[in-house]
Amino acid sequence: MTNERRLAELVRVSREVGEPALDLVVLAEGNTSTLLDDRTFFVKGSGARLATVEAPDFARVRLEPLLDAALDDRPCDIRALFHEAQVEGSTSPRPSIETLLHAVALGLGEASWVIHTHPTVLTGLLCSTAGEELLRRGPLFPDEAVVCGSQPLFVPYAEPGLELARAVARSLAARIADGGEPPRVVYLANHGLVALGASAIEAQAVTTMAVKAARVRLVAAAAGDPRPLAQAWIDAVVTREDEIERRAVLVREE
């Protein structure tokens, strides 16, 4: 896929997830990104609204300096860092402060596409200790496990920007060090959702299913005690050949 087509696809998926009726973001909340072959990436510029975003609203930046800063623990001048990361000759807008979060998801999380949203129903759960417990219990229904993965990553609250990127980097690194695969879903306490995908369609599908899963948890909690699927069953279903094939159809590029 050429960079032009990739940017056009990023505009498309951004507008779709920004659709007000979906209640995934309001105002200029949320951001999206995609990694290019030369290790640069497009990310939504600061202040742009997903629902009406245009190609010129995306910044193009280099991954490595941003990822290096997120993996470090020393003080950092964000303005200077963004200037260093800007692609030479680019006239792109000022990157969102969450560009660092995207650098971690793309570089350490091994994603090619990232969608970060603040769905009301899911953010509500993430702002509650009871909701956090519900999310930590694992998938409640088969398609949640198949689309979103068997083990989402939960990250405690951190201030948006460099602090949050470093918190996500630490959690991701610990997951990988324990032999786990990078997650498709990252829950940010008191903040929102990060969906990681190999395609725009996959990141969008993960977002949609994670929001449905949040609604299911609310219904299950209202009816009684939610009943998570057994881990052994989850592990079995996500590795079944027919489910792998079905998932590939659901998330393939058009």
Stockholm file with secondary structure:
# STOCKHOLM 1.0

chainA/1-254         MTNERRLAELVRVSREVGEPALDLVVLAEGNTSTLLDDRTFFVKGSGARLATVEAPDFARVRLEPLLDAALDDRPCDIRALFHEAQVEGSTSPRPSIETLLHAVALGLGEASWVIHTHPTVLTGLLCSTAGEELLRRGPLFPDEAVVCGSQPLFVPYAEPGLELARAVARSLAARIADGGEPPRVVYLANHGLVALGASAIEAQAVTTMAVKAARVRLVAAAAGDPRPLAQAWIDAVVTREDEIERRAVLVREE
#=GR chainA/1-254 SS CCHHHHHHHHHHHHHHHTCGGGCSCCTTCCEEEEECTTSEEEEEBTTCCGGGCCGGGEEEEEHHHHHHHHHCCSCCCHHHHHHHHBCTTCCCCCBCTTHHHHHHHHHTSCCSEEEEECCHHHHHHHTSHHHHHHHHTCCSSHHHHHHHCSCCEEECCCCTTHHHHHHHHHHHHHHHHTTCCCCSEEEETTTEEEEEESSHHHHHHHHHHHHHHHHHHHHHHHHSSCCCCCHHHHHHHHTCHHHHHHHHHHHCCC
#=GC SS_cons         CCHHHHHHHHHHHHHHHTCGGGCSCCTTCCEEEEECTTSEEEEEBTTCCGGGCCGGGEEEEEHHHHHHHHHCCSCCCHHHHHHHHBCTTCCCCCBCTTHHHHHHHHHTSCCSEEEEECCHHHHHHHTSHHHHHHHHTCCSSHHHHHHHCSCCEEECCCCTTHHHHHHHHHHHHHHHHTTCCCCSEEEETTTEEEEEESSHHHHHHHHHHHHHHHHHHHHHHHHSSCCCCCHHHHHHHHTCHHHHHHHHHHHCCC
//
